[in-house]
C-alpha cells in the first residue's frame, strides 16, 4: 500500500489523530502511523500527530520535489522537544523555541511545516492568527513562498487554504484562520492575540523592536508559541545570542524554565575549516538534501580568500564570528610586488581608472589600470593630500606621509585643503596623454569636481560607481579573483599596500560585501580606487570601436 492510496488529507488526519491516542491504538490509526512512517516512540505522544501530518505532505522543491516528505532526525528531535512536554492541565509547556543550524540545512522547510501544523494540521485552533517575521521584505517572502508552494503541490491542502501572494497572506477557507508574513522594514500593525510566531533569521535583526512587539502580542493566548529559526548572530551581545545562551544555561541546569528550549547545531569555535566532522555538527542534512560537494567548494574558497572565512564560519558552520575580515592578506598582496610597466599606459591600449575623493583634508586617490598582453593588470596610483597639514596628519594616522611625499608616492597639494581644480587639471593631463576610457567614481563630492572639470574644460568619461553593497560586492569578487590568480601588478607601492592592509570586508544581510576601515585612523581610499579601476575594466567594459576599421 502506497502512501497516497488512501485519503490522507490534512482534515482526515486531524480528525483521526486529533487527540493523543490512548494506550490502545485503533487498528486504522496504527495502520495510518505505519504507512506514514511515524516512529513507534511517537505513537502515544503529541509529536505522533504532527509527524503523521508532516509525512502526509509532499516536498515542494529541491532534489526531493513531489516526493513524500520525511522529517530528518534533527527535525524530529525538535518537534518532540517543543510539543511533547505538557503541564498537568494538558497544555503545552514550551512557549519559546529556537532552532539554530547552518545555512540551507532545512530551516525554512521546518518553519513551513510548523506553520501548516497550526494553520490546518493537528495543532489548529479555530480563528487562529499566525505570522512569520523577518528583518526584510525579501527574507519575509521566503517562508511565505515555501508555505505557498507546499499548498500548491499538496492538492488536499489547496482545498482548505487560499494563498494570496500579493499580500503574503494565506487564509483557511472554513474558519478564517490566517497566516501572514511580516517584515521589520515594511512596518504596519499586526494587533493582539497571535497564536504562533515563526521568526526567520533573527540574527539579521538590527534591533529588538519587532521581536518585542511580537512577544507582547503573544501574551493573551492560552498556548502561544514563538519559534525562532536562524543561523547564529555574529556577536555575543546580539539578542539572538543572548537567547541562545539563556537556553544553553537551562540545559546545563543553571536555570529552571520549562517554557524555553534551544536546539543549537554549530561547529566548535576553534575548529579547523576543513574538519568535516564539524561540518556535519552544524549541518545535520549535509550529504542528504544539502550538497556536500558545493559545501566543500565554499569552504575551500574561504581558505583561499581570507575575507570569506568569517561568512563561511558564520553561515555554514553556524559559529559566532563577527562579519568583518581582512580584505587581502599580506602574502596574497605581495605576489603582485613586481615593477609595473608604465609604457602600457601610453601605447594605445585602453586605460581604466577608479577615483575616490575624500574629505578635502585627507587622501584622495586615483588608480589607473591597464592590462598587458599576458593578461596581467598593472595598477598605477595617483594620491593627493593637503601639504600644510601633512605632518600633523602623519602623527594622527601613524603613517610616514612626509617620506612618501619626498619619494613622489603621494602628491602634496598646496594649502590646508585639497583644491579640486588641482585634481581636475591632473585628470586633464592624464586624459591628454593616455587613452583613458572611463573613470569609475564614488559619488562623494563628485558634484564639486564636476564643476572644476567644466570650469577648466576637461572632458573625461565618468562612470557612477557606488560605495554600497550593490556595486562593491561584484567589484570585490573580481579584484580578489585577480589577486589570487596572480594577475595584479602594483610594484609594491607603499601607500597602496598600506591602504589594502587597513581595509576589512563587511557583509550585509544578503552576504554581499563592501570595504570598510579596520580602524578610525586607517585610510583605505587608494584601495577603493584600485578596486573601482579593476571593476571598470572587467565588469563595465563597453565594446570598443576600432576607428581605423572605418577608414577606407
SVG drawing of the C-alpha trace seen along z (x, -y; Angstrom):
<svg xmlns="http://www.w3.org/2000/svg" viewBox="-16 -78 78 81">
<polyline fill="none" stroke="black" stroke-width="0.4" points="0.0,0.0 1.5,-3.3 1.3,-6.5 -1.3,-8.1 -3.6,-5.0 -6.0,-6.3 -7.4,-9.7 -4.7,-11.2 -5.8,-14.8 -4.9,-17.3 -8.5,-17.3 -8.7,-13.5 -5.5,-13.1 -6.6,-15.8 -9.9,-14.1 -8.3,-10.6 -5.5,-11.6 -6.7,-15.0 -6.2,-13.9 -3.3,-11.9 -4.3,-8.2 -4.7,-6.1 -2.6,-3.1 -4.8,-1.1 -4.4,-2.4 -7.3,-1.6 -6.2,0.5 -6.9,-2.2 -4.7,-4.7 -1.9,-2.1 -2.1,-1.4 -2.0,-5.2 1.1,-5.7 2.8,-2.7 2.1,-4.0 3.3,-7.5 6.4,-6.0 5.7,-7.6 8.3,-6.2 6.6,-4.0 8.1,-6.1 5.8,-8.9 2.5,-6.9 1.4,-7.8 2.7,-11.4 1.5,-14.7 4.5,-14.5 2.9,-11.5 0.1,-13.6 2.4,-16.3 4.8,-13.8 1.8,-12.0 0.6,-15.3 4.0,-16.3 4.6,-12.9 1.3,-13.1 2.7,-16.1 4.9,-16.2 8.2,-18.1 7.6,-21.3 11.0,-21.9 14.6,-20.7 16.0,-17.3 13.1,-15.5 10.4,-17.6 6.9,-16.0 8.2,-13.0 6.7,-12.2 8.0,-14.4 10.1,-12.7 11.4,-14.6 15.0,-14.2 16.3,-13.2 17.1,-16.7 13.7,-17.9 12.0,-15.1 14.0,-15.9 13.0,-19.5 9.3,-18.7 9.3,-16.2 11.0,-18.7 8.6,-21.5 5.3,-19.7 5.5,-16.7 6.3,-18.3 2.9,-19.0 1.6,-20.8 -0.8,-18.9 -3.7,-20.5 -2.6,-19.1 -1.4,-22.4 2.0,-22.6 4.9,-23.7 7.0,-25.3 6.3,-29.0 9.6,-29.8 11.8,-27.5 15.0,-28.2 16.4,-26.1 19.8,-27.3 21.6,-25.4 23.8,-26.1 22.6,-27.7 20.4,-25.6 20.0,-22.8 16.2,-22.6 15.2,-25.5 12.7,-27.0 11.0,-23.7 10.7,-23.0 9.2,-26.5 6.7,-26.0 5.7,-22.6 5.1,-24.2 3.0,-27.0 0.8,-24.4 0.6,-22.3 -1.0,-25.3 -3.0,-26.6 -4.6,-23.4 -3.0,-20.5 -3.3,-18.8 -2.4,-21.9 -5.0,-24.1 -7.3,-26.3 -10.4,-28.0 -9.8,-31.6 -6.1,-31.4 -3.6,-34.1 -0.2,-33.0 2.7,-35.2 6.2,-34.7 8.6,-37.5 11.8,-38.7 14.0,-41.7 13.4,-42.5 10.6,-42.0 12.8,-39.7 13.5,-37.5 9.9,-37.5 8.8,-36.3 11.0,-33.1 8.9,-31.3 5.6,-32.5 6.8,-31.2 7.7,-27.9 4.3,-27.5 2.5,-28.6 4.5,-26.0 3.6,-23.3 -0.1,-24.2 0.3,-24.2 1.9,-20.7 -0.4,-19.2 -3.8,-19.2 -5.5,-18.3 -4.1,-21.4 -5.3,-23.6 -8.9,-22.6 -8.7,-24.2 -6.3,-27.1 -6.3,-30.3 -2.9,-31.7 -2.7,-35.4 0.9,-36.1 0.4,-39.9 -0.3,-40.5 1.6,-37.4 -1.5,-36.1 -2.9,-32.5 -6.4,-32.0 -8.2,-28.9 -11.4,-28.8 -13.6,-27.2 -13.0,-29.3 -10.9,-32.4 -7.7,-31.4 -4.8,-33.3 -1.1,-33.2 0.7,-36.4 4.4,-37.1 5.7,-40.3 8.9,-42.2 10.5,-44.9 11.1,-47.3 7.5,-47.0 6.1,-48.4 2.4,-48.1 0.3,-46.8 -0.5,-43.2 -2.7,-43.5 -3.0,-41.4 -3.7,-37.7 -1.1,-35.9 -1.2,-32.1 2.1,-31.3 5.1,-33.4 7.9,-32.0 10.8,-34.4 13.1,-33.7 16.8,-34.7 16.6,-36.8 20.4,-37.1 19.8,-39.8 17.7,-42.0 19.3,-45.4 17.3,-46.0 14.7,-44.3 11.7,-46.3 9.9,-43.7 10.8,-40.8 9.5,-42.8 6.2,-43.7 5.6,-40.1 6.3,-38.8 3.8,-41.2 1.2,-40.2 1.5,-36.5 0.6,-37.3 -3.2,-36.9 -3.3,-33.4 -3.7,-30.1 -0.8,-28.3 1.2,-30.9 4.4,-29.9 7.4,-31.9 9.6,-29.8 13.0,-31.2 14.6,-29.6 18.0,-31.1 21.8,-30.8 23.7,-32.3 24.3,-36.1 28.0,-37.2 28.3,-38.8 27.6,-37.8 25.6,-41.0 23.0,-40.3 19.5,-39.4 19.7,-36.0 23.0,-35.2 21.6,-36.2 18.5,-34.0 20.6,-31.0 23.0,-31.4 19.9,-31.5 18.6,-28.3 22.0,-26.6 22.2,-27.6 18.8,-26.0 20.1,-22.8 23.2,-22.9 20.9,-23.2 21.8,-26.8 18.2,-27.9 14.8,-26.2 12.5,-27.3 10.4,-24.6 8.8,-27.2 12.0,-27.8 14.2,-25.4 17.0,-25.8 18.5,-23.4 21.9,-24.6 23.9,-22.8 27.2,-24.5 30.9,-23.7 33.4,-24.1 34.6,-27.7 38.3,-26.7 37.7,-24.0 39.7,-23.8 37.8,-24.9 38.4,-21.6 37.3,-19.4 34.4,-17.5 33.1,-16.2 32.4,-19.8 30.7,-20.4 28.2,-17.8 27.8,-19.1 26.5,-22.4 24.6,-20.8 22.7,-17.7 21.4,-17.3 24.8,-17.6 25.1,-14.9 21.3,-14.5 19.4,-17.4 22.4,-19.6 25.0,-19.1 28.3,-18.3 30.4,-19.0 29.0,-22.5 29.6,-22.9 33.2,-21.8 33.8,-24.3 32.6,-27.1 34.9,-26.1 37.9,-25.6 37.3,-29.1 37.2,-30.6 40.6,-29.1 42.0,-30.9 40.2,-34.2 40.5,-35.4 37.6,-37.8 35.2,-34.9 36.3,-32.9 34.1,-34.9 31.0,-34.4 31.8,-30.7 32.2,-30.2 29.0,-32.1 26.6,-30.9 28.0,-27.4 29.5,-26.3 27.0,-28.3 29.7,-29.9 29.5,-33.3 32.0,-35.2 32.0,-38.9 31.2,-39.7 34.5,-41.6 37.5,-40.0 40.8,-41.2 40.5,-42.2 43.6,-40.6 46.5,-39.0 50.0,-40.4 51.0,-37.1 48.5,-37.4 49.2,-41.1 52.9,-40.5 52.5,-38.3 52.0,-41.4 55.1,-43.2 56.9,-43.4 57.6,-46.6 54.7,-47.9 55.2,-48.6 54.4,-52.3 54.7,-52.1 51.4,-50.1 49.5,-53.3 50.8,-55.2 51.0,-52.6 47.4,-53.0 45.7,-50.2 42.6,-51.1 43.2,-52.5 40.6,-52.5 40.6,-54.3 38.9,-54.4 38.6,-57.7 37.9,-58.0 37.5,-61.6 38.0,-62.0 37.2,-65.0 39.4,-67.9 41.7,-67.4 42.5,-63.7 43.7,-61.5 42.0,-61.5 43.1,-58.7 43.0,-57.9 44.2,-54.4 44.9,-53.7 44.6,-50.2 46.0,-48.7 46.2,-45.1 49.3,-43.7 49.4,-41.0 49.8,-38.3 46.5,-39.3 48.2,-40.9 46.6,-44.1 49.0,-46.9 47.9,-49.4 49.3,-52.9 48.0,-55.1 48.0,-58.9 47.3,-60.1 46.7,-63.7 46.7,-65.2 47.0,-68.8 50.6,-69.8 50.1,-72.3 48.7,-69.6 50.8,-66.7 53.0,-66.3 50.1,-66.6 48.0,-64.0 51.1,-61.7 51.0,-61.6 47.3,-61.1 47.2,-58.3 50.6,-56.8 51.8,-57.0 55.0,-58.4 53.3,-60.9 56.3,-63.2 58.6,-60.4 56.0,-59.3 55.7,-62.8 59.5,-63.2 59.5,-59.9 56.7,-61.2 54.4,-58.4 51.8,-61.0 51.3,-64.4 51.1,-67.3 48.5,-69.9 49.4,-73.4 47.2,-74.6 45.2,-73.1 42.6,-71.5 42.6,-69.9 41.6,-72.3 39.6,-70.2 40.9,-72.4 44.3,-70.8 42.8,-67.3 40.8,-68.4 44.0,-69.7 45.8,-66.4 42.9,-64.4 43.0,-66.6 46.7,-66.0 46.3,-62.2 43.4,-62.1 45.6,-64.0 48.5,-61.6 46.9,-58.2 43.7,-56.6 41.6,-56.9 38.4,-55.1 36.4,-55.8 36.8,-56.7 34.7,-54.9 34.0,-57.4 32.5,-57.5 29.6,-59.9 31.1,-61.7 32.0,-65.3 31.8,-64.4 29.5,-67.4 32.3,-69.8 34.8,-68.0 32.4,-68.2 32.3,-71.9 36.1,-72.1 36.2,-69.9 33.7,-72.1 35.4,-75.3 38.7,-74.0 37.3,-72.5 38.4,-68.9 36.4,-66.2 36.6,-62.7 34.2,-59.8 32.9,-59.5 31.1,-56.3 29.0,-56.3 30.2,-53.7 28.5,-53.5 30.3,-52.5 27.4,-50.4 27.0,-46.6 25.3,-46.6 28.2,-48.0 31.1,-46.9 30.2,-43.2 30.9,-42.1 33.9,-44.5 35.5,-42.9 34.9,-39.4 36.6,-40.4 39.5,-42.1 40.1,-39.1 40.0,-36.7 42.6,-38.7 44.8,-38.9 44.5,-35.2 45.4,-34.3 48.5,-36.5 47.1,-38.8 47.5,-42.1 50.8,-44.0 51.3,-47.0 55.1,-47.3 54.8,-47.2 53.5,-50.8 53.8,-51.5 50.7,-53.7 48.5,-51.3 49.9,-48.4 49.1,-50.4 45.6,-51.1 44.9,-47.5 46.2,-46.4 43.8,-48.9 40.7,-47.5 38.4,-44.9 35.3,-43.4 31.9,-43.8 28.7,-41.9 25.1,-42.8 22.1,-40.5 22.3,-39.0 26.0,-38.3 27.1,-41.0 30.4,-42.6 32.0,-46.1 35.2,-47.6 35.4,-49.4 38.3,-50.7 39.7,-48.4 40.4,-51.4 39.5,-55.1 42.9,-56.3 43.3,-53.8 42.9,-55.3 41.6,-53.0 41.0,-55.5 43.7,-54.1 42.5,-50.6 38.9,-51.6 40.2,-53.4 42.1,-50.3 39.0,-48.0 36.9,-50.5 39.6,-50.6 39.6,-46.9 35.8,-46.8 35.6,-49.5 37.8,-47.3 36.3,-43.9 32.7,-44.5 31.6,-47.6 33.7,-47.2 32.0,-48.5 32.6,-47.3 35.5,-49.2 35.2,-50.7 38.3,-50.3 38.3,-53.7 41.0,-52.5 38.5,-50.0 36.2,-52.8 38.9,-54.4 38.9,-53.1"/>
</svg>
